[in-house]
């Protein structure tokens, strides 16, 4: 099979290559999917660049945790009726050498989730990290029903889903921060009640005015290092900052503003969701997909051969939305 591969970390154009690899076969409890689309996330780019660890855990890596395709083989113990099923894939490259940037991938059967009829398989390649992250950030610790919510980076891959999910799950008000008018339009279309351009507007004043001075009851945070001070300024007492990302390895938390508001910080990484939370998220997302209630923002679709260019798009923040690679036919 053809696959994208890297044997060392570094710049995308220098380390990524398309090679012929042995086609895998599923073992007990596994399925093999013929990949149609592979999704690229910032974590994939950071791993390839060596930003977290320059030493590879395997001799070589086929990147990308997210993808979509069709099950074409089922291992022992897996219902053979699943062969031919359209699926989306999660955690393919988490703790594993072989992700979705290949014509075939073998995974535990539970990591291949049925994709409802009528859903673009390219959208399926955006669910594993962006949609599941957004869902958990919205629903953790009692959810957002009746609450005012701020989604930082509301036009990003996670933020765009988070706005929609917050509205669908009963948020009273949803505010989104963005950095351009193009991104503002996306956030509004997703359902944001207030959109604030953090580059040209006073986020604290806008949020406090919008909430009548009360502040927000949940903040879904993409970059804690950059936004901690602002978050605490707009947070209602006894409220939550749910953090799934940071632009720096360390984030300074202003102690006094946090303690006087009894602020609650909840950190999570989508790769390590507990089985119960993940099962709930998958079931709910499946229902929303089946009833066509989610918008998907795919900013760029490129062939597998252009994987280095696709990584550079994500790395440079040059597109607004998800970047996916076409690997094969759905």
N, C-alpha and C positions, 0 to 999 in steps of 0.2 A: 504494500500500500504506500501511497505518497503521504508524507507528513512533514510539517515544519518542525525543526529541531534546533536546539542550541546545546553546545558542549561547554561553554563558559559564559560568564556574565559579561555584559558590555553593551555598547551601542547596538541598536536593532540591526542596522545595515551591515554591521561587522560580524555579528554572532548568529543571526538567524539564517537558516538554509532549508531548502526543500530537498528531502532525501527519500529514497525507497527503504522502507522498513518491513520486517515480517508482519503479515496480517495476523492479529491476535485471535485467539479462540476463547470463548467464555468457560470458566470453571464452574463448580457447583455454586448455585445461588446467584450467578452472574448472567448478564445479557451482553450481546454485542450490538452496537448501534452503527449503522452506516450514517456517518455524519453529513448533514446537508449544510448546516451553518455553525460557525464557531464564534462565540462572543468574546470580545476583548474588554477587560476591566483594568482600572488603574493598578490593582494588585498584581495582575499578570505582567504589566509593564515594569513595575518596581522589582518584581522577582527576576525578570530577565536582565534588568539593568544592574542588579546586584546591590540595590539600595538597602536591603535588609541584611543580606548575607552574600558575600562574594563567592563562597564555597558552595558548589552544587551538592545537594543531598544524593544525587544519582549521577552516573557517568554522563548521561544526556537527559534532556527534558523535552517532551512535546508539550508546549504551553497551552493554557486556557482551561479554566474550570467550567465555563458555561458553554452550552451547545444545544443543538436540536438535530433530530434525524429520525431514522426508522429502525426498529429492532429487526435484525435479520438472522440472529441465532440466539437460542436460549440454552443456558447450561442446565446441568442436572438439578432437579428440584424447582425449576422455574416453569410455570405453565406455558406450554408450547403455543397456546392461543395468543400469546403476546407477540409472536413473530408477525411482522407487518404493521405493528402498532407505531403510530407517530408519537414521538416523545421529546420532552426537553430534559436536559441533563444538568446535574449540579455536582460540585466538588470533584470534578473529573481530575483536576491537577493538584488537589489538596493532599499533600503527603504521598503523592504518586508521581511516577515518572511520565505517565502518558495521559495528556489532556486531550482536548477536542480538536486541536489543529491538525487533524489527520483524517484520512478517509474512513477509518474505523476506530472505535474505542470500546473497550470492555470495562464494565462497571458492575458493582452490586445492583441487583434488579431494582431495589428501592430508589436508586439514584437516577433511574430513567422513569420519568413521570409522564403519563399519557397527556398529549397535547390535544385539547378539544378541537373538533372539526371546525374548519373555517378560519382557524388562527394561522396567520403567516408564520411558517417555521422560523423565519429570521427573528420574529418577535420572541419565539421560544428560546432563542439563544440569549435573550436579555433578562430572563427570569431568575436564574440561579443566584446571582449576586444582587443586581439592582432591585428587582421586585421583592425578593425575600428580605433583603435588608430594609427596604421601605416598610414592608408589612410589619416586621418585628418592631421597628422603631415606633410605628403607630399604635400597635396593639399591646406591647409589653406593659406590665404593671397596671392593668385595668383599662388600657386603651384610652381613646380620646373623646368618647361620646359626651357631648355637652360642653366640651372644653375649647379654649382658644389655643391655637397651635401656631408656632413659627417653624417653617421649613427653611433652613439655611441652604442656599444654593438650589433654589426651587426649579431651575431649568436643567440641572444635572441629571444623570441617569437614575440615581436614587431619588433625588428631590422631586423629579417629575412624577414618579410613581407615588411618592409619599403624599404629595398634595392631593392626588386623586383618592388614595386610600383613606386619608384623613376625612375627606368630605363623605366618602361612601360609608364610613364607619361612624358618622354622627358628630364630627367636630362642629362646634358652633361657629367658629371663625378660623380661617386659615390665612396666615400671612406668609409671604415668601420673599426672600431676599435674592437679588440678581445683580448682574454687573453690566447689562446692556438692554436696549429696548427690544432687540430680537429675543433675548431670554425672557424679558418681561412678558412678551406676547405668548410665549410657550407656557409660562406659569399661569397666566390668566386663563388660557384655554384649558388648562388642567383643572381649573376651579378655584384658584386663589382669590380670596375676597379683597386682599390688599397686597400689592407688589411694591417693594421698595428697592430702588437702585442704591446699593451700599456705596457706590463710588461717587454719587452725586447728591445723595439725600441723607438726612440725619435719621439713621435707623432707630435710635432710641426715642427720639421725639415722635416719629411717625407711629411707632408701635404703641407708645403710651397714649398718644392722642386717640388712636384707633380703639384702644381698650378702655377708654375713659379713665386712664391713669392707673387701672388695676394691674396691668401687666399680663403676661401670657402664662398659660398653665402647662404647656409642654413645648420644649424647643427640641427639634430634631437637627442635630449638629453634624455637619460634614467636616468642619475644621476648628476644633476646640482651641488649638494654639492661637489662631488668629482672632477668634470671636469670644473668648471667655469673658472678657470685661463687658462687652455689649450684651451677651446673654444674661449675665447677672443683673445688668441694669434694667432689662425689660422683663425679667422673670417675676411672676407673682410669688409671694411667700408660700412656702410649703409646696412648691411646684418642681417639675422635673426637667432636667437637661439630659436627653438621650443621645449619647455620643457614639457614632460609628466611624468617625474619621478624624484625622488631624494632619495638617500640613507640615508639622514638625514632630520630631520624636519626643519632645518634652513640651508640656503646656503649663504655663504659670496660672494658678487659680488664685484670684484675689480673695484672701481669707475672710476679711471682715464683711465685704458685701455678700459672700456666700453664707457665712454663719448667721448673720442677722436675718436672712430670709429663710433659714432652714432649707436651703437648696438641696435637692437630691440629684446626684449625678449617677447615671446608669450607663455603663460602658458595655459594648458587646461587639463580637465579630461574627459575621454570618456563617463562617465556616464551622463554628463550634456551637451552633444552636443545639439545645437539647432535643431529644427525639420528639417529645410532646409538642414543643413550640414549633418545630419544623413541620410536623404532621398537620397541625392546625393551620399553619400558613399555607401549605401546599393545598389542603382541602379548600380553603377559602379562595385562594387565587384561582384554583380550577373552576370553582363556581362562577367567579367573576369573568373569567375568560370564556366560559361556556355561554354566558349571557351577553358577551361582547360589551362589557362595561369598563374596560380599561383601554386607554390610549397608549400607544407605543411610539416612542420617538427614536427612530433609527436615522442617525445623521449621515452614516456612510456605509456602503456595501461594496466590498472589494473582494477579488478572488484570492484564494489561499496564496498564490504565487506572490502577491503584493503584501505579505504579512509585515515586512519591515516598515513599509510606508504606513500601514494601518497602526502599528505600534507608535510610530512617530506622531500620528494624528492625535492619539490618546495622550501620549506623553507631553505634547506641546499644548494641549487644551485647545486645539485649532478647530474643533467641531463641537456643536452643541447637541448632545445626545449620545446614543450608543453607536459603537463601531462594530460591525460584524463582517466575517469572512465567509464567502461562499465556497464550500468544500466539494459538495456533490449535489446530485438531484434529490429533491425531497421525495 
